Amino acid sequence: MRRDGTLAAAHRLAESGVRIIGIPKTIDNDIPGTDASFGFDTAVNTVMHAVDALHTTAEAHNRVIVLEVMGRGTGWIAVCGGIAGGADVVVSPEEPVSIEDVCRLIGHRHARGRDFSIVVVAEGATFLPDAEGRPLEASHRLDPFGRPQYGGIGEIVARAIEARTGFETRIVALGYVQRGGTPTAFDRLLGSRMGVLAVDLAARQEWNRMTSLQGKRVTSVDLAVVREGPRRVEKELNEVARVFFG
């Protein structure tokens, strides 16, 4: 069960007899039972624009730029933002890779005359051990509730790439920029539709439900669905991202 989210806490309250209606709101898009949570599309657009902007500097200075993005233990923002922005490599928690594989892809680009690369790394990304059996990972501190505080893997990856390839490498961590700003039209519409449905559910006293996007339809599901979380990036989406690697 996903124990570090608002809806997980809401479900525990529902089990205690509190009348609850949940609405999936997180940029991480990791809530089971819905195709999307509002906030996610806005965050992905922020990452897409960042990748677009970084291409200019990376190409002009023949640099590798590592972009660390949010998402906690899932790679929705990294994979979708990387595909939309045209990143050259994406590393997500769902598809661990070795740092050698990342460097090999970058090396192939340089061999073809593409002397720059954009590497998007999810903050919760995991790496396979290197040739010497050493894992590449960040040391996550815990917050007062015992949850990992993500961040820092991008800098570790950037140092490893530069050390192994000799290519000048820079790190950009978007951080809280992804959590604010002007919401996209999709998120505004989705939030409005879910809000209206939540009020309707309360008026009908249909408690312990969660609003849900299913295809183009906004409906509701049993709030207990959050016990299945977190929702991971599908293999098919990661395979789409790999088509553009290198």
C-alpha positions as a printed Julia matrix, in Angstrom:
246×3 Matrix{Float64}:
   0.0    0.0     0.0
   1.23   3.49   -0.78
   1.75   4.89    2.74
   3.29   8.27    2.04
   0.43  10.01    0.24
  -2.66  12.0     1.13
  -5.03   9.42   -0.34
  -3.37   6.6     1.61
  -4.06   8.58    4.78
  -7.61   9.27    3.57
  -8.18   5.55    3.08
  -7.05   4.82    6.63
  -9.49   7.45    7.87
 -12.25   5.84    5.8
 -11.47   2.48    7.39
 -11.93   4.19   10.77
 -15.43   5.34    9.83
 -14.74   8.84    8.48
 -16.77   9.66    5.37
 -14.24  10.38    2.64
 -14.21  11.32   -1.03
 -10.76  11.4    -2.62
  -9.45  13.34   -5.6
  -6.13  12.27   -7.19
  -3.88  15.33   -7.14
  -0.16  14.8    -7.59
   2.41  15.71  -10.19
   3.94  12.24   -9.72
   0.97  10.54  -11.45
   1.54   7.45   -9.3
  -1.98   6.95   -7.92
  -3.59   3.66   -8.99
  -7.17   3.59  -10.25
  -6.92   6.61  -12.55
  -5.28   7.23  -15.91
  -4.01  10.62  -14.72
  -3.93  12.86  -11.68
  -4.24  16.59  -12.16
  -0.96  18.44  -11.8
   0.92  15.82  -13.79
   0.35  17.37  -17.22
   1.57  20.76  -15.98
   4.75  19.2   -14.55
   5.44  17.27  -17.76
   5.06  20.45  -19.8
   7.56  22.19  -17.5
  10.08  19.39  -18.08
   9.43  19.42  -21.83
  10.13  23.16  -22.05
  13.27  22.72  -19.93
  14.61  20.03  -22.27
  13.83  22.25  -25.25
  15.71  25.16  -23.67
  18.7   23.06  -22.59
  19.22  21.75  -26.11
  20.4   25.19  -27.19
  23.17  25.44  -24.58
  24.15  21.78  -24.82
  24.58  21.97  -28.6
  26.32  25.35  -28.58
  28.92  24.25  -26.02
  29.19  20.54  -26.9
  28.1   19.52  -23.43
  26.22  16.71  -21.8
  23.47  18.08  -19.56
  21.84  15.9   -16.91
  18.34  17.06  -15.98
  17.04  15.71  -12.65
  13.25  15.75  -12.38
  10.73  14.88   -9.68
   8.49  11.83   -9.39
   9.64  10.18   -6.15
   9.78   6.42   -6.75
   8.19   6.48  -10.19
   9.34   7.77  -13.57
   6.19   9.25  -15.1
   7.54  12.81  -15.25
  10.97  11.71  -16.5
   9.69   9.36  -19.2
   6.84  11.51  -20.51
   8.77  14.78  -20.23
  11.82  13.17  -21.84
   9.86  11.8   -24.78
   7.99  15.08  -25.33
  11.16  17.19  -25.08
  13.34  14.91  -27.19
  15.82  13.81  -24.53
  18.63  11.53  -25.69
  18.57   9.26  -22.63
  15.93   8.8   -19.91
  16.57   6.91  -16.67
  13.54   5.9   -14.59
  13.06   3.73  -11.48
  11.02   1.21  -13.48
  13.84   0.45  -15.95
  17.2    0.37  -14.15
  20.27   0.72  -16.37
  24.0    0.77  -15.72
  26.01   3.97  -15.94
  28.09   2.19  -18.6
  24.96   1.85  -20.76
  24.26   5.57  -20.4
  27.84   6.45  -21.32
  27.75   4.04  -24.27
  24.67   5.79  -25.7
  26.32   9.18  -25.3
  29.49   7.83  -26.92
  27.51   6.58  -29.92
  26.08  10.08  -30.38
  29.55  11.64  -30.31
  30.82   9.06  -32.8
  28.11  10.2   -35.2
  29.03  13.86  -34.79
  26.34  14.66  -32.21
  28.64  16.29  -29.65
  25.93  17.01  -27.07
  23.35  15.01  -25.13
  20.43  15.6   -22.77
  20.03  12.95  -20.07
  16.79  13.08  -18.06
  17.03  11.3   -14.71
  14.12  10.69  -12.34
  14.96  11.65   -8.75
  14.18   8.09   -7.64
  16.1    6.42  -10.48
  18.06   3.28   -9.73
  21.12   2.0   -11.57
  22.46  -1.48  -12.11
  25.9   -2.15  -10.59
  28.8   -1.11  -12.8
  31.44  -3.44  -14.23
  33.15  -3.54  -10.83
  29.91  -4.35   -9.02
  29.46  -0.91   -7.51
  25.95   0.59   -7.44
  25.36   4.19   -8.48
  22.89   5.67   -6.04
  22.1    8.7    -3.94
  21.9    8.58   -0.16
  18.35   9.66    0.68
  17.72  11.24    4.06
  14.44  10.52    5.82
  11.91  13.17    6.77
  10.24  13.22   10.23
   7.68  10.69    8.95
  10.31   8.22    7.78
   9.85   8.94    4.08
  12.89   9.28    1.79
  13.79  12.82    0.74
  14.75  12.42   -2.88
  17.29  14.51   -4.74
  20.94  14.42   -5.65
  21.1   11.52   -8.1
  21.49  13.94  -11.03
  24.78  15.32   -9.69
  26.1   11.8    -9.09
  25.19  10.77  -12.64
  26.79  13.91  -14.11
  30.07  13.29  -12.28
  30.07   9.64  -13.37
  29.45  10.52  -17.03
  32.24  13.11  -17.11
  34.68  10.78  -15.35
  33.97   7.89  -17.72
  33.69   9.76  -21.02
  35.75  12.93  -20.57
  32.83  14.94  -21.99
  32.04  18.18  -20.19
  28.88  17.54  -18.2
  26.53  19.86  -16.32
  23.63  19.2   -13.94
  20.27  20.99  -13.82
  17.78  20.09  -11.08
  14.38  21.64  -11.75
  13.16  21.03   -8.22
  10.06  22.9    -7.12
   9.71  24.69  -10.45
   7.8   21.58  -11.5
   5.26  21.96   -8.7
   4.08  25.49   -9.45
   3.38  27.92  -12.23
   0.42  28.22  -14.56
  -1.62  25.0   -14.87
  -2.2   23.63  -18.36
  -5.68  23.63  -19.87
  -5.79  19.84  -19.47
  -5.13  20.06  -15.73
  -7.64  22.88  -15.26
 -10.32  20.91  -17.07
  -9.53  17.66  -15.28
  -9.51  19.34  -11.88
 -12.85  21.0   -12.58
 -14.47  17.78  -13.77
 -13.2   15.82  -10.78
 -14.28  18.56   -8.38
 -17.8   18.61   -9.74
 -18.04  14.83   -9.52
 -16.73  14.86   -5.94
 -19.5   17.26   -4.91
 -22.08  15.07   -6.67
 -20.78  12.0    -4.84
 -21.08  13.81   -1.52
 -24.62  14.95   -2.35
 -25.55  11.32   -3.09
 -23.68  10.21    0.05
 -21.51   7.84   -1.95
 -18.63   7.84    0.49
 -15.18   6.28    0.37
 -14.86   6.81   -3.38
 -12.12   8.4    -5.45
 -12.66  10.37   -8.64
 -10.94   8.75  -11.6
 -10.1    9.48  -15.22
 -10.81   6.4   -17.35
  -9.96   7.2   -20.95
 -11.92  10.39  -21.62
 -14.5    9.68  -18.93
 -14.4   10.95  -15.35
 -15.95   8.45  -12.99
 -15.29   7.11   -9.47
 -13.67   4.02   -7.98
 -13.46   2.5    -4.52
 -10.96   4.47   -2.45
  -9.39   1.16   -1.42
  -7.7    1.09   -4.84
  -4.88   3.21   -3.38
  -3.66   0.07   -1.57
  -2.39  -1.13   -4.97
   0.01   1.78   -5.35
   2.24   3.25   -6.4
   1.27   3.13  -10.06
   4.35   2.46  -12.18
   5.22   3.55  -15.71
   4.1    0.9   -18.18
   6.77  -1.06  -20.01
   5.35   0.06  -23.37
   5.98   3.72  -22.54
   9.57   3.02  -21.53
  10.04   1.14  -24.82
   8.8    4.2   -26.71
  11.39   6.32  -24.91
  14.17   3.89  -25.79
  13.43   4.28  -29.51
  14.95   7.77  -29.29
  17.92   6.93  -27.05
  21.27   7.83  -28.54
